[in-house]
Amino acid sequence: MAGTKIDGKIIAQTVKDRVKKSTSELKKEGINPCLATVLVGNNAASATYVRNKHKACEEVGIITKDHKLDENTTQQQLSSIIDELNTDATVHGILVQLPLPKHLSEFATTSRISPLKDVDGLTPHNAGLLGMGKAALVACTPSGVMEMFDYHNIELEGKNIVLINRSNLVGKPLYHLLLEKNATVITCHSRTKDIEKFCQAADIIITAVGDRTKFILTPEMIKEKSIVIDVAISRFQDKLVGDCDYEKIIEKASFATPVPGGVGPMTVAMLLKNTITAASLGTQIGRQ
């Protein structure tokens, strides 16, 4: 018997509904939640992602400010834009779309953003708070995964979880979030030996490699009734795919996410939630 599909579109809509309600309540207090995006260069995929984020903001009543910068923008020019947004009281959230052109430093850029407006949860300040279990603004994809677990009432305490990713954007934040739920977490990556053995012993597998030429999670690599969260998305043989074939995995897993339509919609939904959180934080500080 096939397992249960974790439908990111449905869960994301529940988050959006909550955000829309919160946005309305803030506006009654004279606060207009606003997200400012910064896009550097001509990356077509990045431009599409930013457009989708603006559209999602419009759906829930969040104002947006769009900053498009030339491919040859210098680090100093980019920092100047971020400084302006940091001091702009009408802006509550700042998102610099990654990846940046190679001549620009992602660390220097994200570190420049005010922690109170860091809706991507990537500043050293917020990453450090996450490690201590105190973060209010958490990276969107990891928090989206946690929202999926909550929606389906999936118990994490005591579970053996294999996390196949160690990036600042996904793997490291997720590690801390899962530990907070008292899970036992093993982080695997490109240098891990015998990764199949770790996967076969896992109650839950969260995979985010994103390169089918290097890694595919097959049904033989998971145990019966395990849970598979596929965070990856890439184009392979003219199709959008994750790290596994959902149709095959769901026949063995108890729960699994499809690609597309799984974790992807959650990332945008959690960005909206973070923007509302940032607007609320700014209001609280302003009243002190």
C-alpha positions as CSV (number, residue, x, y, z in Angstrom):
1,M,0.0,0.0,0.0
2,A,1.4,3.4,-1.0
3,G,2.3,6.0,1.5
4,T,0.9,9.5,2.1
5,K,1.8,12.4,-0.2
6,I,3.1,15.4,1.6
7,D,1.5,18.1,-0.6
8,G,3.5,21.3,-0.2
9,K,0.9,23.4,-2.1
10,I,-1.8,22.6,0.3
11,I,0.4,23.1,3.4
12,A,1.8,26.3,2.0
13,Q,-1.7,27.7,1.5
14,T,-2.5,27.1,5.2
15,V,0.6,29.2,6.0
16,K,-0.4,31.9,3.6
17,D,-3.9,32.0,5.1
18,R,-2.4,32.7,8.5
19,V,0.0,35.3,7.1
20,K,-2.9,37.1,5.3
21,K,-4.8,37.3,8.6
22,S,-1.7,38.6,10.5
23,T,-1.0,41.1,7.7
24,S,-4.6,42.4,8.1
25,E,-4.2,42.7,11.9
26,L,-0.9,44.7,11.5
27,K,-2.5,47.0,9.0
28,K,-5.2,47.9,11.5
29,E,-2.4,49.1,13.8
30,G,-1.0,51.3,11.0
31,I,1.8,48.8,10.0
32,N,2.2,47.9,6.4
33,P,4.5,44.8,6.2
34,C,7.0,45.4,3.4
35,L,9.6,43.0,1.8
36,A,12.5,44.5,-0.2
37,T,14.2,42.3,-2.7
38,V,17.6,42.8,-4.3
39,L,18.5,41.0,-7.5
40,V,22.0,41.4,-9.0
41,G,22.7,40.4,-12.6
42,N,20.7,38.6,-15.3
43,N,20.2,35.1,-13.9
44,A,16.9,34.0,-15.5
45,A,16.1,31.5,-12.7
46,S,16.7,34.0,-10.0
47,A,14.6,36.6,-11.8
48,T,11.7,34.0,-11.9
49,Y,12.1,33.3,-8.2
50,V,11.9,37.0,-7.3
51,R,8.8,37.5,-9.5
52,N,7.1,34.5,-7.7
53,K,8.0,36.0,-4.3
54,H,6.5,39.3,-5.3
55,K,3.4,37.6,-6.5
56,A,3.0,35.6,-3.3
57,C,3.5,38.8,-1.3
58,E,0.7,40.5,-3.2
59,E,-1.6,37.6,-2.5
60,V,-1.3,38.1,1.2
61,G,-1.2,41.9,1.3
62,I,2.5,42.4,1.8
63,I,4.0,45.4,0.1
64,T,7.2,44.8,-2.0
65,K,10.1,47.0,-3.1
66,D,12.1,45.7,-6.1
67,H,15.8,46.5,-6.6
68,K,17.4,45.2,-9.8
69,L,21.1,45.8,-10.0
70,D,23.5,45.5,-12.9
71,E,25.7,42.4,-13.3
72,N,28.8,44.6,-12.7
73,T,27.6,46.0,-9.4
74,T,30.5,46.3,-7.0
75,Q,30.5,45.0,-3.4
76,Q,30.5,48.6,-2.1
77,Q,27.5,49.5,-4.3
78,L,25.6,46.4,-3.1
79,S,26.5,47.2,0.6
80,S,25.2,50.8,0.1
81,I,21.8,49.5,-1.1
82,I,21.6,47.2,1.9
83,D,22.5,50.0,4.3
84,E,19.7,52.1,2.9
85,L,17.2,49.3,3.3
86,N,18.5,48.6,6.8
87,T,17.6,52.2,7.9
88,D,14.4,52.5,5.9
89,A,11.6,52.2,8.6
90,T,9.1,51.3,5.9
91,V,11.0,48.1,5.0
92,H,10.6,45.2,7.4
93,G,12.3,42.4,5.5
94,I,15.3,42.3,3.1
95,L,16.0,39.5,0.7
96,V,19.1,39.4,-1.5
97,Q,18.5,36.8,-4.1
98,L,21.2,34.1,-4.3
99,P,23.4,33.1,-6.0
100,L,25.3,36.4,-6.6
101,P,27.7,37.0,-9.5
102,K,31.0,35.4,-8.7
103,H,32.8,38.7,-8.0
104,L,30.5,39.4,-5.1
105,S,30.8,37.8,-1.6
106,E,27.7,36.1,-0.4
107,F,28.9,36.1,3.2
108,A,29.8,39.8,3.2
109,T,26.4,40.5,1.6
110,T,24.2,38.5,3.9
111,S,26.2,39.7,7.0
112,R,25.4,43.3,6.0
113,I,21.7,42.8,6.4
114,S,20.2,43.8,9.8
115,P,19.4,40.7,11.8
116,L,15.9,42.2,12.5
117,K,15.2,42.3,8.7
118,D,17.0,39.0,7.8
119,V,14.0,37.1,6.4
120,D,16.3,34.5,4.9
121,G,17.8,33.7,8.3
122,L,21.3,33.8,6.9
123,T,23.1,36.5,9.0
124,P,25.7,35.2,11.5
125,H,23.6,36.7,14.3
126,N,20.5,34.7,13.4
127,A,22.4,31.5,12.5
128,G,24.0,31.7,16.0
129,L,20.7,32.2,17.7
130,L,19.4,29.2,15.8
131,G,22.2,27.1,17.2
132,M,21.2,28.2,20.7
133,G,17.5,27.5,20.0
134,K,16.6,31.2,20.2
135,A,16.1,32.3,16.6
136,A,12.9,34.2,15.6
137,L,13.9,34.3,11.9
138,V,14.9,30.9,10.5
139,A,16.0,30.0,7.0
140,C,12.9,29.5,4.9
141,T,13.4,26.0,3.4
142,P,14.3,24.3,6.7
143,S,11.4,26.0,8.6
144,G,9.2,24.9,5.7
145,V,10.2,21.3,6.2
146,M,9.4,21.6,9.9
147,E,6.0,23.0,9.0
148,M,5.4,19.9,6.9
149,F,6.1,17.6,9.9
150,D,3.8,19.6,12.1
151,Y,1.0,19.6,9.5
152,H,1.0,15.8,9.4
153,N,1.6,15.4,13.1
154,I,4.9,13.5,12.5
155,E,6.7,12.8,15.7
156,L,10.4,13.6,15.6
157,E,11.5,12.8,19.1
158,G,13.7,9.8,19.3
159,K,13.7,9.3,15.5
160,N,16.8,8.5,13.6
161,I,17.1,11.1,10.8
162,V,19.6,11.2,8.0
163,L,20.2,14.6,6.5
164,I,21.9,14.6,3.2
165,N,23.1,18.2,2.9
166,R,25.5,20.4,5.0
167,S,24.9,23.8,3.4
168,N,24.2,27.0,5.3
169,L,20.9,27.4,3.5
170,V,19.5,23.9,4.2
171,G,21.5,21.3,6.1
172,K,23.0,23.3,9.0
173,P,19.7,25.1,10.0
174,L,17.8,21.8,9.7
175,Y,20.2,20.0,11.9
176,H,19.6,22.5,14.7
177,L,15.8,22.5,14.2
178,L,15.7,18.7,14.3
179,L,17.9,18.5,17.4
180,E,15.4,20.9,19.1
181,K,12.8,18.3,18.5
182,N,15.0,15.7,20.2
183,A,15.7,13.7,17.1
184,T,19.0,11.9,16.5
185,V,20.5,13.5,13.4
186,I,23.2,12.2,11.1
187,T,24.5,14.6,8.5
188,C,25.8,13.0,5.3
189,H,27.5,14.7,2.4
190,S,29.7,14.1,-0.7
191,R,32.5,12.7,1.4
192,T,30.4,10.3,3.4
193,K,31.3,6.6,3.0
194,D,28.6,3.9,2.6
195,I,25.8,6.4,2.6
196,E,23.4,3.6,1.7
197,K,23.8,2.0,5.1
198,F,22.9,5.3,6.9
199,C,19.8,5.7,4.7
200,Q,18.7,2.1,5.2
201,A,18.7,2.6,9.0
202,A,16.9,5.9,9.0
203,D,13.3,6.6,10.1
204,I,13.4,9.8,8.2
205,I,15.6,10.9,5.2
206,I,15.9,14.5,4.2
207,T,17.8,14.8,1.0
208,A,19.0,18.0,-0.8
209,V,21.8,17.2,-3.2
210,G,20.3,18.5,-6.4
211,D,22.5,16.7,-8.9
212,R,21.1,13.5,-10.4
213,T,24.5,12.8,-12.0
214,K,26.1,12.5,-8.5
215,F,23.3,11.1,-6.3
216,I,19.9,9.4,-6.6
217,L,18.0,8.1,-3.6
218,T,16.5,4.8,-4.7
219,P,13.8,2.6,-3.0
220,E,16.5,0.1,-2.2
221,M,18.2,2.7,0.0
222,I,15.3,3.3,2.3
223,K,13.6,1.0,4.8
224,E,9.8,0.1,4.8
225,K,7.5,2.9,6.1
226,S,10.3,5.4,6.4
227,I,9.7,9.1,5.6
228,V,11.4,10.8,2.7
229,I,11.6,14.6,2.3
230,D,13.1,15.6,-1.0
231,V,14.3,19.2,-0.9
232,A,16.3,19.1,-4.1
233,I,15.2,20.5,-7.4
234,S,17.1,20.5,-10.7
235,R,16.5,20.0,-14.4
236,F,17.4,16.5,-15.6
237,Q,16.5,15.1,-19.0
238,D,14.3,18.1,-19.7
239,K,12.3,17.5,-16.4
240,L,12.2,19.2,-13.0
241,V,13.3,16.5,-10.6
242,G,14.5,16.0,-7.0
243,D,16.9,13.5,-5.6
244,C,14.5,10.6,-6.0
245,D,11.6,9.4,-8.1
246,Y,8.5,10.1,-6.1
247,E,6.3,7.4,-7.8
248,K,8.8,4.7,-6.8
249,I,9.6,6.0,-3.3
250,I,6.0,6.5,-2.2
251,E,5.3,2.7,-2.8
252,K,7.7,2.0,0.1
253,A,7.7,5.1,2.3
254,S,4.9,6.0,4.8
255,F,5.2,9.7,3.8
256,A,7.1,11.4,0.9
257,T,7.2,14.8,-0.9
258,P,6.9,15.1,-4.7
259,V,9.1,17.4,-6.8
260,P,7.8,19.8,-7.9
261,G,5.0,20.6,-5.5
262,G,6.6,19.5,-2.3
263,V,9.1,21.6,-0.4
264,G,9.3,24.3,-3.0
265,P,6.0,26.0,-2.2
266,M,6.9,25.9,1.5
267,T,10.0,28.0,1.0
268,V,8.0,30.9,-0.4
269,A,5.3,30.6,2.2
270,M,7.8,30.7,5.1
271,L,9.4,33.8,3.5
272,L,6.0,35.5,3.9
273,K,5.8,34.3,7.5
274,N,9.3,35.6,8.2
275,T,8.3,39.0,6.8
276,I,5.4,39.2,9.1
277,T,7.5,38.1,12.0
278,A,10.1,40.8,11.1
279,A,7.4,43.5,10.9
280,S,6.2,42.4,14.4
281,L,9.7,42.4,15.8
282,G,10.4,45.9,14.5
283,T,7.1,47.2,16.0
284,Q,7.9,45.7,19.4
285,I,11.4,47.3,19.4
286,G,9.9,50.6,18.3
287,R,7.6,50.6,21.3
288,Q,10.3,50.0,23.8
